[in-house]
Amino acid sequence: MITTAFIVEYNPFHNGHKLHLEKSKEITNATHCLGIMSGNFIQRGGPALIDKWHRAKLAIENGVDLVIELPLLFASQSSEIFAKGSISILNQLNIVDNLVFGSESNNIESLLELAHIFANESELLSESIKHHLKMGQAYPKARENALKSISKLDLSTKSNDILGLEYLKQIILQKSSIKPFTIQRTGSSYNSTRLVGQICSATAIREQLKNSLNDDMKNFLPNSSYDMIENFYKLSAIVHDEIFYEFIRYNIISDLEILNDIFDINEGIHNKIYKNALTTSDLNELASSIKSKRYTYTRIKRILFNILLQITKKDMDIIINSTSPAPYARILAFNQKGTQLLNKMKKTSSIPIINKVASFVPKNELEDISFKYDTKATRIYNLANFSRNTLTDLNQDYYKSPIFIP
């Protein structure tokens, strides 16, 4: 058995994801594939277009054998935290041989060299990063400039390379035996909003779906993915960021001081958030009015959804500072090969495996905190479709079983 893993969002699942899966199996000679997938809220800040169960089902239908949910407290944060949680889960399952991720540079040797520098951060590099942060630069830019000042290596500013670098850093820090591979990213860039060719970015697809769904979208999506999106679109059940704007604004204006407790709110920015929440009319306007050189638009989006989900500094400190932060492996979907992976995991995993939420009892603080947020996130996400009469119970986590596809 050769098990290859992917860390994904599939928001939504498109042709680029399909190509990534096929090539990953080929270059690693994989017999089994495992996906760690974000739940109902994603890393860039905001909700997934379609709920986690339907996205997990699409993953299985298109070649993944087992889908495990990445807990909310990792899935909705910066690339460093996102990677730390993902690699920790994969590492503690003790069944994963390979990790494959997309890369703009597709240079695993260079990325590994950089990862070793950051994993073993020297005092000189650390001080240089602090210097650039004090100059008002956002952390990614500060780190890039700090590296330039002490090394001849170039730090890629492309999205997939940045995330891949964090995966490699965590593999090193966690002393994992998982072997990393890269696949050249093809088609439009990660942030592109243009629908061109047959492989475009998920961002472009999401932007298009804010306005319409037409037959042209079939060029960019596998049939199963298009059919599911079409069904959700007809039901007006596609979930966009703006749906949660008034909930976020309510949490902001309810109590200014409580904002100080929310994770990633620092340096008095809570005053700016509060002031602009009183005058803006939509989520994009609010985020744009707060962003600055230090606080990027994406970081502000994450902060706003931290406010929605009431993610506190205290709880995140416990998660971040844990040497083994993975709380459990929550199963979302699997096929027959996935059953083989599950049977093996039961013997090797050092973290609990959750098949049914209703029967899970947290045994420590880490499990308890993560479980609390995961189930709360599902209830909040379901508010979007509950109001459209497509759900009868917000507490979906407790009665929804993992999806098995023969």
N, C-alpha and C positions, 0 to 999 in steps of 0.2 A: 504494500500500500504506500503510495506517494501522495501526500496531502499538500495541496497548494492553497494558500489563503489570499483573499483580497479584502481591502478595507474600503467600503463603498457607501454611497448614499442613494444611488439610482433614482435621482430626482429630476426627471423621470429616467427610466431605463431606455437608452437609445442605441443607435447602431455602433457608436464608439465603444460603448460598454460591451456589446456583443463581440466586437473585434478583439477587445482586450481579453475577454474570457477565452476565446478560441486560441489566441496567440500564447496566452499564459499556460494553458494546458500543453501546448506544443513544445515550448522551450523548457518546461520543467518535467515533461513526461508524466504529468499528473494522472493518477487514477481516480482521485477524489478531490473535490473543490469545496472550500468553506469560505463563506462571506461574513465579515463583521459589518453590519449595516446600521447606520443611524436610525433612530426611531422616528417619532412624529415631528421632531424639531431638528434642524440641521446646523452644520458648522458655520455657515455664513451669517447666521442669525435669521430666524424665521421658521415657519412651518413647512413641512414637505407638502408637495402638491396633492399627494395621495397618501392615505394612511399606511403605516408600517406593514400591516398584514398583506395588503394588496401588492405593495412593492416587493415584499419577500416572495410572494407567489410568482410574480413575474421573473424574479431572479432564478427560481427553481425551474420554471418553464423554459428558461433560456440558457441553462447549463450549469448553474450552481447546485451543489448537492445538499448543503446545509446552510441556513441563514441564522446567525446569532445577533441579537440586538446589542448595539453599543449603548450603554446607559446614558441617559440625558446629560448628566454632569460632565461627561467627556464630549458627547456628540455636539453640544451647542456652544463649545468654547473655542479658544485659539488653536492653531495647528499644533502647538506644543502639547497642550492638554489632550486634544483629540488623539494625537499619536500615542501619548503615554498610556491612555486607557485602552486603546486598540491593541497595542503590542503586549500590554500586560495580560489581557484576556487570551490572546493567541499563545503567549508563552506559557501561561498556567494551565492551558488545556493539555499540554504535553503530547500533542499528536501532529503538530504542524511542521512540515519540512521546509516549505518555501513561502516567501511572500513576494508577490509581483505587484508593482505599481507603475502607473503611467508617468512619463518624464519628458519634458521638452528637450533636455540635453541628451538624454539616454546614455549618460556616461556614469556607470555605476562606480567605477574606480575613483573618479573625481568627487562624486557625492560622498563616498565612503571616507575619503581623505578629509573632506570638510566636516563630516559627522564626527570623526575622531577629535578634530580640533574643538568642536563645540561640546562634545561629551566630556572632554578633559579640559574645560575652559581655564586658560591660564589667567593669572592675576592681571597681566598686561591687557589681554583681550577684554576681561571683565571691566577694567577701569576705562578702557576705550569705549565700550558700549555705554557705560554710565555717562561718560563725557558727552556722547552724541545725544543721549536721551535728555540731558540737561539743556541741550541746544534746541529742544522742542521737537526732535524727530520722533516719528513713530518707531516702535521697537524693530520691525523688520528692516527699516531703512538704517536705524542706528547700528544694528548688527552687521549689515552689509558694509557700511562705511568703516566700522571698527575693524572688520576683517581686512579691508583694503589697506588700512594704516599699518598693519603688522605682518601681512602676508601677500604673496604674489598670486594667491588663488582668487578666482572670481566667484562670488556668491550669486547664483542665479536668482533673478527676481520673478521668475515664472512660477505660477501657482502650484503646479504639480511637482516641480523640483523642490520648492520650499517645503511642501508637505512630505515628500519623499525623504528629504534630509532629516526631518523630525522622526520619521519611522526608523531610519538608520541610526540616529542618535539614541533612540530608545532601545533598539536591539543591542547596541553597545553597552548602554548603562545597565540594562537588565540582564546582561550576560547571557543573552538568548542564543540558542544554536540554530535558529531559523535563518535560512539562507535567502538573501534578498536578490531580486532580479528587477530590471526595468524594461518597459516597452515604450518605444517611441510614440509620443502623442501625435496623432494625425488629425487633419481637419482644422477647423477654426480654433482659436485660442479659448482658454477656459472662461474668460470674461466677455467673449465676443457675443454681440446680440444679433449677428447676421445669420440668416438661414441660407446656407450655400452648400452645394455638393450633396453628399449622402451622409457625411459625418459633421455635425455641428455641435456647439456646446449646449449643455443642459440649460445654461443661462438664456440662450437664444430661444429655446423651446418654451421655457417658462414665461419669457416676455411675450411671445406670440400668443400663448394661451390666456393671457390677461385680456386679449382683444377678441380672438376667434380661434376656432379649430376648423381647418379645411383639409382637403385631400392632399395638398402639398406636403402636409406634415408626415404623410406616409413615407416620404423619401428619407426621413431621418429616424424612423422608429421601426423596430420589429413589429410584425403584424399583431402579436399578442399585446404588446405595449400600446399600440395605436387603438386597438379595440377596447382596452380597459379605459384609456383616457377618454375615448369617445363616449363610453357609457357614463363615466363620471361627469363629463361635460354636459350631457343631456340632463343629468340629475341636478345640475348646478352644484355639484359636490367637490369641484376642484377648490383647494384651499390656498388662498393667497395671503401675503403678509397683512394687507390692509384690513382684512376681516377682524384682526385683533387690535386695531388702532385704539378704539374707544376703551377697551379693557386695559390696555397699557396706560392710556391717559388717565383713566380713573385711578389706577395704582399710583401714578406719579403725583397727582394733585391731592390725594387723600391725606398724605402726611409727608412733608418735605424731609423731615429728619430721618424717617425710615429709609430713605434712599441711600443714606450713608452706609447702611448695612448690606446693600446689594453688591454682589461680587463685581469687581472691575470698575466700580465708581470711586474715583480718587480725585484729589487735588481740587476739591470744591466744584467739580463739574455738575454735581447734583443741583446747584443753583441754576445753572444754564438749562439743564433738562427741565426743571420745574417751570422756569420763566417761559420757555418756548412751547411747553405743553399747553400753556394757557392761550396761546395765540395761533398755533398752527392748525391746519384743517385735515391733514392726512399724515400717514406714517413716513412717506418719503420726504415730505416737507419738514417734518419734525427732525428726522435723522440728518437731513442736509443742513438744517439750521444749527445743529450742535457740532457737527464734524469740524475738525481743525487739522493743522499740520501734525499734531501729536495724536489726535483721535481720528482715525480713518473712518470712512463711511461704514465699512463692514464691522469695525469694532463697535461703533455706535449702535448698529443694528443688533449686535449680540447683547450689548448692555440693555437695550430697550426690551429685548425678550427675556433677559435675566430679571428685569422688573416685572414683566408679565408673570413669569414662573416663580417669582420671589426667591431666586437663588442667592443665598447669603454668603458673605465672606467667610463666616464661621464654618459653614458646612463645606465650602470649597477648600478651605485650608486643610481640613481633615482628609479630603480626597487627594489633594495635590501632594501633601507631605507624607502620604503613606508610601512605604517602600514597595509594597505590592498592592496597587490601588484597585485592581479588578475585583469587584464584589461578587460577581456570579456570571454565569453564561445563560442568558434567557433565549430559549429556542423559539424562533418565529415560524420557520418552515423547513421542510426536508423531503427528500425522495428516498428510494430504496438504498442508494449508496449513502445517503445521509444517515440512514438507520445504522449502517456499519460504523460510521464515524461516531455516532452517539454511543453505540455499544462499547467502542474503544475508549471514548472519553470517560465513561462511567468508571473505568478502571484506572485511568491515568490522571484525570483532572484534579488539581489542588484547590479548585473553587467549586461552589455548588452549581449544579445544572438545574435550571428551572424549566419544567415542562408546563406546569399549571400554576399560575400565580396564586390562586385561591388556597393552595396547600403549602405555599412557601412561608416559612417563619424565619425572619432574619436572626442570625446568631451573634452578630457583633455590630458595633457602631457603624462601620463602613457599609455593611449590607443594609442596615436599617435606613441610613441617610439616602443611599442610592435608590432603594426600593420606594421610599416615600416620594422622591422626585419623579421617578419613572411613572408611577401610577397617577400622580397628580398631573403630569404632563399629558397623559392620555385623556384624562377628564377635561382638561382645558382645551386641548386640540379638538375634542369631540363637540365642544360648544359650537364650533363653526357649522357642523352639519346637523346637530340636534335642532337648531333653529329652523332648518329646512326640512324637518320631518324625515330625514333619512336614517336617523337613529332613535331608538326608544330608551336607551340607557347610556349615560355618560361613562359608567364604570366598566367599560368594555374589557379592560385587562383581566377582570376576574371571571369572565365567562367565555372568553375566546381562547380556544385551544390552538396549539401549533398546527399549521396547515401541512397535511401530508399529500404529496402528489406522486402516485405510483409510477 
